[in-house]
Amino acid sequence: MAHDYPHPRRVIREGIAARLGAVTENGDYWTHAENRVYSTRSSAQIYPEEMPLLIVSATSESSQPIDKSEFEGGYIRTLTVDVEGVAEALDDVEDELDSLALGIEGAMDGLQITDAESTHLFMTGMEIDIDRDGEIPIGSIRVTYEIKYHTYKLGVDLGFWDRNYPDSCPTPTINQITLRTHIPEDSVNYEEETINP
């Protein structure tokens, strides 16, 4: 079933990437990666002229049902998002990575994502990795966040629109009423009367 709207995970990833790539009130970028921020990208193919850059990825998600009923309700979800800063592993690579981390933390502090107002972000950890053995020495810092948000069931329309939206439902027009009287009660014979209102 195709939908005309993106999954909330995509909205969150793109909202974080937009924030990290935006210019602050002072006219500066949040990090020296500037607007080289990606909401979906593999870190396997990165070229020196692109660095430093940031990659936002949603790595896992858990969910718990809320307001459970047969047709209604939703989930409170906990999404794990990694914001990875990638830079060339030069002599000052750790300073470079710390600078990226500082900008990431500043941008994420108090972030409200459009179309996902119920989100709550918590930083849960940070990991640094430096690889000087490859063709291009690369350093990366991964800042991990847990994001809690609510969603409602996306299931199929079961035809209960009249129950869910009674004010929008037309009143059915009744053109004819037929009354059938079975005498005696279990008889297959009946008398019928038709009423035209």
FENLINWO-V538255 format. One record per residue. N is the residue number from 0. RES is the residue in three letters. SS is DSSP state (H for helix, E for strand, L for the rest). PHI is phi in whole degrees, 0 to 359 (NA if undefined). PSI is psi in whole degrees, 0 to 359 (NA if undefined). Layout:
BEGIN
n=N res=RES ss=SS phi=PHI psi=PSI
n=N res=RES ss=SS phi=PHI psi=PSI
END
This chain:
BEGIN
n=0 res=MET ss=L phi=NA psi=121
n=1 res=ALA ss=L phi=276 psi=145
n=2 res=HIS ss=L phi=239 psi=150
n=3 res=ASP ss=L phi=271 psi=3
n=4 res=TYR ss=L phi=231 psi=151
n=5 res=PRO ss=L phi=281 psi=161
n=6 res=HIS ss=L phi=294 psi=146
n=7 res=PRO ss=H phi=306 psi=329
n=8 res=ARG ss=H phi=299 psi=318
n=9 res=ARG ss=H phi=294 psi=318
n=10 res=VAL ss=H phi=302 psi=316
n=11 res=ILE ss=H phi=293 psi=312
n=12 res=ARG ss=H phi=302 psi=312
n=13 res=GLU ss=H phi=292 psi=327
n=14 res=GLY ss=H phi=294 psi=319
n=15 res=ILE ss=H phi=294 psi=315
n=16 res=ALA ss=H phi=298 psi=319
n=17 res=ALA ss=H phi=297 psi=319
n=18 res=ARG ss=H phi=296 psi=314
n=19 res=LEU ss=H phi=293 psi=331
n=20 res=GLY ss=L phi=267 psi=4
n=21 res=ALA ss=L phi=273 psi=162
n=22 res=VAL ss=E phi=271 psi=137
n=23 res=THR ss=L phi=282 psi=177
n=24 res=GLU ss=L phi=298 psi=334
n=25 res=ASN ss=L phi=279 psi=357
n=26 res=GLY ss=L phi=87 psi=7
n=27 res=ASP ss=L phi=253 psi=162
n=28 res=TYR ss=E phi=279 psi=160
n=29 res=TRP ss=L phi=296 psi=323
n=30 res=THR ss=L phi=226 psi=169
n=31 res=HIS ss=L phi=279 psi=6
n=32 res=ALA ss=L phi=284 psi=349
n=33 res=GLU ss=L phi=53 psi=234
n=34 res=ASN ss=L phi=263 psi=17
n=35 res=ARG ss=L phi=275 psi=72
n=36 res=VAL ss=E phi=233 psi=132
n=37 res=TYR ss=E phi=235 psi=134
n=38 res=SER ss=L phi=271 psi=351
n=39 res=THR ss=L phi=201 psi=119
n=40 res=ARG ss=L phi=188 psi=146
n=41 res=SER ss=L phi=277 psi=141
n=42 res=SER ss=L phi=272 psi=5
n=43 res=ALA ss=L phi=285 psi=329
n=44 res=GLN ss=L phi=243 psi=85
n=45 res=ILE ss=L phi=236 psi=135
n=46 res=TYR ss=L phi=254 psi=151
n=47 res=PRO ss=H phi=305 psi=322
n=48 res=GLU ss=H phi=291 psi=346
n=49 res=GLU ss=H phi=274 psi=341
n=50 res=MET ss=L phi=275 psi=149
n=51 res=PRO ss=L phi=283 psi=156
n=52 res=LEU ss=E phi=212 psi=166
n=53 res=LEU ss=E phi=237 psi=140
n=54 res=ILE ss=E phi=234 psi=127
n=55 res=VAL ss=E phi=257 psi=126
n=56 res=SER ss=E phi=221 psi=142
n=57 res=ALA ss=E phi=263 psi=115
n=58 res=THR ss=E phi=261 psi=333
n=59 res=SER ss=E phi=197 psi=163
n=60 res=GLU ss=E phi=207 psi=139
n=61 res=SER ss=E phi=241 psi=158
n=62 res=SER ss=E phi=217 psi=155
n=63 res=GLN ss=E phi=223 psi=129
n=64 res=PRO ss=E phi=295 psi=145
n=65 res=ILE ss=E phi=226 psi=156
n=66 res=ASP ss=L phi=48 psi=51
n=67 res=LYS ss=L phi=291 psi=131
n=68 res=SER ss=L phi=206 psi=180
n=69 res=GLU ss=L phi=296 psi=319
n=70 res=PHE ss=L phi=239 psi=352
n=71 res=GLU ss=L phi=240 psi=188
n=72 res=GLY ss=L phi=105 psi=192
n=73 res=GLY ss=E phi=188 psi=206
n=74 res=TYR ss=E phi=219 psi=146
n=75 res=ILE ss=E phi=259 psi=123
n=76 res=ARG ss=E phi=248 psi=146
n=77 res=THR ss=E phi=241 psi=109
n=78 res=LEU ss=E phi=259 psi=133
n=79 res=THR ss=E phi=262 psi=121
n=80 res=VAL ss=E phi=240 psi=132
n=81 res=ASP ss=E phi=254 psi=132
n=82 res=VAL ss=E phi=250 psi=112
n=83 res=GLU ss=E phi=254 psi=124
n=84 res=GLY ss=E phi=261 psi=129
n=85 res=VAL ss=E phi=239 psi=132
n=86 res=ALA ss=E phi=215 psi=160
n=87 res=GLU ss=E phi=294 psi=141
n=88 res=ALA ss=L phi=274 psi=75
n=89 res=LEU ss=L phi=271 psi=187
n=90 res=ASP ss=L phi=300 psi=328
n=91 res=ASP ss=L phi=257 psi=31
n=92 res=VAL ss=H phi=299 psi=322
n=93 res=GLU ss=H phi=292 psi=322
n=94 res=ASP ss=H phi=297 psi=319
n=95 res=GLU ss=H phi=299 psi=315
n=96 res=LEU ss=H phi=292 psi=321
n=97 res=ASP ss=H phi=297 psi=323
n=98 res=SER ss=H phi=295 psi=318
n=99 res=LEU ss=H phi=298 psi=316
n=100 res=ALA ss=H phi=299 psi=320
n=101 res=LEU ss=H phi=298 psi=317
n=102 res=GLY ss=H phi=294 psi=320
n=103 res=ILE ss=H phi=298 psi=312
n=104 res=GLU ss=H phi=298 psi=319
n=105 res=GLY ss=H phi=296 psi=319
n=106 res=ALA ss=H phi=291 psi=324
n=107 res=MET ss=H phi=279 psi=341
n=108 res=ASP ss=L phi=295 psi=116
n=109 res=GLY ss=L phi=75 psi=16
n=110 res=LEU ss=L phi=294 psi=131
n=111 res=GLN ss=L phi=245 psi=124
n=112 res=ILE ss=E phi=264 psi=126
n=113 res=THR ss=L phi=302 psi=139
n=114 res=ASP ss=L phi=70 psi=7
n=115 res=ALA ss=E phi=216 psi=53
n=116 res=GLU ss=L phi=295 psi=341
n=117 res=SER ss=L phi=274 psi=7
n=118 res=THR ss=L phi=285 psi=145
n=119 res=HIS ss=E phi=230 psi=125
n=120 res=LEU ss=E phi=254 psi=136
n=121 res=PHE ss=E phi=225 psi=127
n=122 res=MET ss=E phi=283 psi=129
n=123 res=THR ss=E phi=245 psi=349
n=124 res=GLY ss=E phi=174 psi=173
n=125 res=MET ss=E phi=210 psi=141
n=126 res=GLU ss=E phi=222 psi=135
n=127 res=ILE ss=E phi=247 psi=137
n=128 res=ASP ss=E phi=222 psi=129
n=129 res=ILE ss=E phi=235 psi=123
n=130 res=ASP ss=E phi=240 psi=106
n=131 res=ARG ss=L phi=260 psi=2
n=132 res=ASP ss=L phi=271 psi=341
n=133 res=GLY ss=L phi=283 psi=179
n=134 res=GLU ss=L phi=299 psi=320
n=135 res=ILE ss=L phi=243 psi=115
n=136 res=PRO ss=L phi=294 psi=127
n=137 res=ILE ss=E phi=233 psi=139
n=138 res=GLY ss=E phi=243 psi=145
n=139 res=SER ss=E phi=220 psi=149
n=140 res=ILE ss=E phi=232 psi=129
n=141 res=ARG ss=E phi=247 psi=116
n=142 res=VAL ss=E phi=258 psi=122
n=143 res=THR ss=E phi=254 psi=135
n=144 res=TYR ss=E phi=235 psi=146
n=145 res=GLU ss=E phi=256 psi=132
n=146 res=ILE ss=E phi=235 psi=118
n=147 res=LYS ss=E phi=263 psi=134
n=148 res=TYR ss=E phi=209 psi=163
n=149 res=HIS ss=E phi=252 psi=144
n=150 res=THR ss=E phi=224 psi=159
n=151 res=TYR ss=E phi=255 psi=162
n=152 res=LYS ss=L phi=302 psi=140
n=153 res=LEU ss=L phi=259 psi=8
n=154 res=GLY ss=L phi=302 psi=181
n=155 res=VAL ss=L phi=287 psi=159
n=156 res=ASP ss=L phi=284 psi=116
n=157 res=LEU ss=L phi=267 psi=10
n=158 res=GLY ss=L phi=85 psi=18
n=159 res=PHE ss=L phi=263 psi=29
n=160 res=TRP ss=H phi=298 psi=331
n=161 res=ASP ss=H phi=290 psi=330
n=162 res=ARG ss=H phi=280 psi=319
n=163 res=ASN ss=H phi=283 psi=329
n=164 res=TYR ss=L phi=228 psi=65
n=165 res=PRO ss=H phi=298 psi=331
n=166 res=ASP ss=H phi=289 psi=341
n=167 res=SER ss=H phi=263 psi=1
n=168 res=CYS ss=L phi=265 psi=134
n=169 res=PRO ss=L phi=288 psi=146
n=170 res=THR ss=L phi=283 psi=127
n=171 res=PRO ss=L phi=296 psi=143
n=172 res=THR ss=L phi=270 psi=127
n=173 res=ILE ss=L phi=257 psi=119
n=174 res=ASN ss=L phi=261 psi=336
n=175 res=GLN ss=L phi=203 psi=142
n=176 res=ILE ss=E phi=239 psi=132
n=177 res=THR ss=E phi=244 psi=124
n=178 res=LEU ss=E phi=255 psi=129
n=179 res=ARG ss=E phi=240 psi=131
n=180 res=THR ss=E phi=243 psi=121
n=181 res=HIS ss=E phi=261 psi=118
n=182 res=ILE ss=L phi=228 psi=123
n=183 res=PRO ss=L phi=297 psi=177
n=184 res=GLU ss=L phi=302 psi=320
n=185 res=ASP ss=L phi=270 psi=6
n=186 res=SER ss=L phi=289 psi=149
n=187 res=VAL ss=L phi=274 psi=348
n=188 res=ASN ss=L phi=274 psi=146
n=189 res=TYR ss=E phi=209 psi=160
n=190 res=GLU ss=E phi=256 psi=142
n=191 res=GLU ss=E phi=236 psi=137
n=192 res=GLU ss=E phi=228 psi=130
n=193 res=THR ss=E phi=253 psi=133
n=194 res=ILE ss=E phi=240 psi=128
n=195 res=ASN ss=L phi=254 psi=108
n=196 res=PRO ss=L phi=293 psi=NA
END
